[in-house]
Amino acid sequence: MPFCTNCGTKVEANASFCHNCGAAQRHSAASPAFDDMLSGISPRTAVILCYVPVFGVIPAIVFLAGQRFRTNYRVRFNAFQSLYLFVSWLILSSAIPTLLFTGFPGWPLERLAFELLKIAVILCWFYLLFKAGQEQQVRLPILGDLAARSTHEQI
């Protein structure tokens, strides 16, 4: 069953207008299976799925691309924040060690610092996952600002 594109309430599949807010409904024949897949997911579940460590980037991209959560600020904000957290994880785990430590056998203090930063990002993921389960909004210092800006540009 599809949802209203304006207020998010359930509407009939062939309804032209929402019975709750009266907004005209768009019918997209391009991806009915994709819309059906997202129709059973609540906003709380969507936010929780975005913060699964490392693999949460996949649902985050799906929720950002789907019509179901197109106007839901909370889901989109958390999906963008999860996406930016994943990008920072990639930079910390792959790009920086490759650029800085290639060919140098030593530097144990720097390696330890990067390992501690990677552990901090993983702990941040678990903290955000825990807070999402409690339906509390957490805005990370830099990544949260980027996510808020991206969400406002998209809505």
N, C-alpha and C positions, 0 to 999 in steps of 0.2 A: 504494500500500500504506500503510495507516495505521500510526501509532506508538502505543506504550503510553502511557496517560495518566499513569502513575506513573513509570516508569523511562526511557521514550523509545525502547525497542527496537522494531524492526519486528514487527508482528503481522499475522495474516491479517485480511482485511476483515470476516469474519463471526465472528471469535474472541470468545468471551465472557470469557476470562481470558488474561493475558499468560503466555507460556511461560517467560519469564525470572524475573519477580518474583511471578507469581500474582495480580496485581491485577485486579479486575473491570474490564471495558472498557465504556465508554459508546459507543453507536452513535447518531450524530446524522444524521438524514436531512435536516436543514435545509440543510446546506451541503456536500455531498460534493464538488462541483467545487472549492470553496474549499480544502477539506482536501487534495484531490489536488494542487492547485497548490503548496501548502506542503510536501508530503511529500518532494519531491526536494531541498529546500534544507537544507543542513547548518547547524548553529549558527554555525560560522565565517563562512559566506557570509552568513547573516542579519545578523551583527554588522557585517560589511563594508558591506552594503547600507544599513544604518542611517546610516552616516557619509558617504554621498555628499553633497557640499556642496549645500545648498538643497533638492535633490530627495529626499534620504534620509528626509525626514519621511514620505513616502508609504509606503515599506516599513516604517518604524518603526511606523506606525499599524496596518498590516496584520498585523505580527508580534504586536503587543499584543492585537489583536482575535481572532486565530486560536487554535485549540485546540492546534496543534502545539507552540508554545513557551510554553504556559500555565504550566508549572512549571520552565522553564529560567531560572534566575536571571541568568545571564550575558547572554543575549539580551534579556531584559526590562529589565535595568539599562541596557544600552547603547541600547536603543530609547527608554527614558525620557530618558536623558542627551542623546540626539540630538534628541528632541522639545524639551527645555528649551533646548538650544543654538539650535534654530531659532526659538523664541519670543524669545530674546535678540537674535537677528539681526533679527527683525521690529521689535522695539522700537528697536534702534539705527538701522535703515535707514529706518523709516517714521514711527513715532510721535514720537520725540524731535525729529527735524528739523522735522516739521510743527508741533509745539507751540512750539518755541523760535525757529525761524528764519523764520516766516511774516511777511512784511512788512518785514523788516530787511535792507537791502542789504549791510551790512558783516559784521563779525564773522568775519574770515578765520581767526583763530586757533582759534575754537570749531569752525568747519567742518572745519579740518584735524584737530583732535582727534577728531571723530566719524568722519572718514574713516580715521584710524589705528586707531580701535577696530573699525571694520568689517573692515579688513584683518587685524587680530588675530583676529577671530572666524573668518574664512576660513582663516587659517593654523592655527588650532586645529582646524578641521574636517579639514584635510589631515593634521595630526599624529595625530588620533584615527583617521583612515582608515588611515594607515601602521601604527600600533600594533595596530589590529584585524587587519590582514593578517599581523602577526607573532604573533597570538593573545596579546597582552599586554593586561592590564586597566589602563586609565587612568581615574582618578577626578578630575574637575575639582573645584576647591575648593568652590564654592557649588552649582553645578549637579549635581555628583556626589552631594552630600549629599541634595539633593531627589530625585534619581533613586533612590538607595538607599532612602529613606523610601517613595517611591511603590511600589517593587518589593516591599518587605516588607509593605506594606498590601494588595497585590494577590495575593500568593502565600498 
